[in-house]
Amino acid sequence: MWTNLKPLLRALWLLLPVPALAQSIASLNPASVTAAGPAFTLTISGTGFVSGSTALWNGAPLPTTFVSPTQLNASVSVGLIWLDGSASISVLNPGGGASNAVTFNINPLIPSIRQVTPSSIVAGSPGFNLAVYGTGFLFGASVQWNGSPLSTALALGSSNLLTAQVPASLLTVPGTAIVTVINPGRSGTSNAVILTISPQSSSLQITGLNPPSVVAGGPGFTLTVTGSGFTPGAVVEWGGSTLSTTFVTASQLTATVPAGFIAVQGQRTVTVVNPGASASNAATFTVVSGGSSQLSATPSSVALSAGAQFVQVTVGGSGPFSITNHVSSFFSVSPASLTAPTTLTVGLVSTLCSNGGTTSCNGS
């Protein structure tokens, strides 16, 4: 009986469908990329691929093109490789299960610093914004100061510039700071750049005040202090009281002197104090009493020929004054504001010299 069934069973076996071989991944090209790179096409080589096969990235489908039973092409977007790490790649055939999984590596993007600005700062300076120039900076990158993160921002529209806020508390002592950059994710640290924190200049001194004096009871004014060794954050001291001060350059400061500080005549001591340093030498500022006795004119007299003549006169001292006619009368004064110290251009006409003659006389 069984012998008679063998031909029938053999015929039925030949009619059964042959099961398809399961799809399998053999290799990926490229096998890895660097984080934050451009979008790319991933070539998947293997066996058992069919029209409709889909490449999976960590289980999520990628736009896939069927090339042959041994090759698929898949499109990988920038967002999938923005941070370093790895992804699991597999292939899903229609109506079937997923293939074996192959690991795709996303290598860290190592940032690189080209320069920092400023490259040095004086100890005791106020906080400042540090500009870090380089390549490979990602959104979320952090500038490190001796290994500690600073508040950092990536310049808008640029992957080559970071700005970081350096607080004054990091600048109190002379020395050096190591500046590095770390990208988000598992990325490594950039090269190190040294920023120098210089000691206070020993040449801090005042060489001049402008104006050097004012009249007691006058209005408040702006005092210009010239010298050397001034640093950002320096203040002008007026008899021990701190004035509102503006740093202009390392050789010039301006300070606001309120009217109450010059209400009484006398001498005032002016010094400059840099952050975290001792005071400069003392300069003397004079608050004089009102009155013409404090004024001087150079020259004090001029020789006039008959007719009109322009004379340049420097008036020293401080405070308002007027011109009184003596031998000669004036017909013009420039500038119109008569407040010493100043230099005037005075138009004079002789009233005692002979008209058209050569006789000279003194006008004062």
Salt bridges, closest charged atoms under 4 A:
ASP84 OD2 - ARG186 NE 3.36
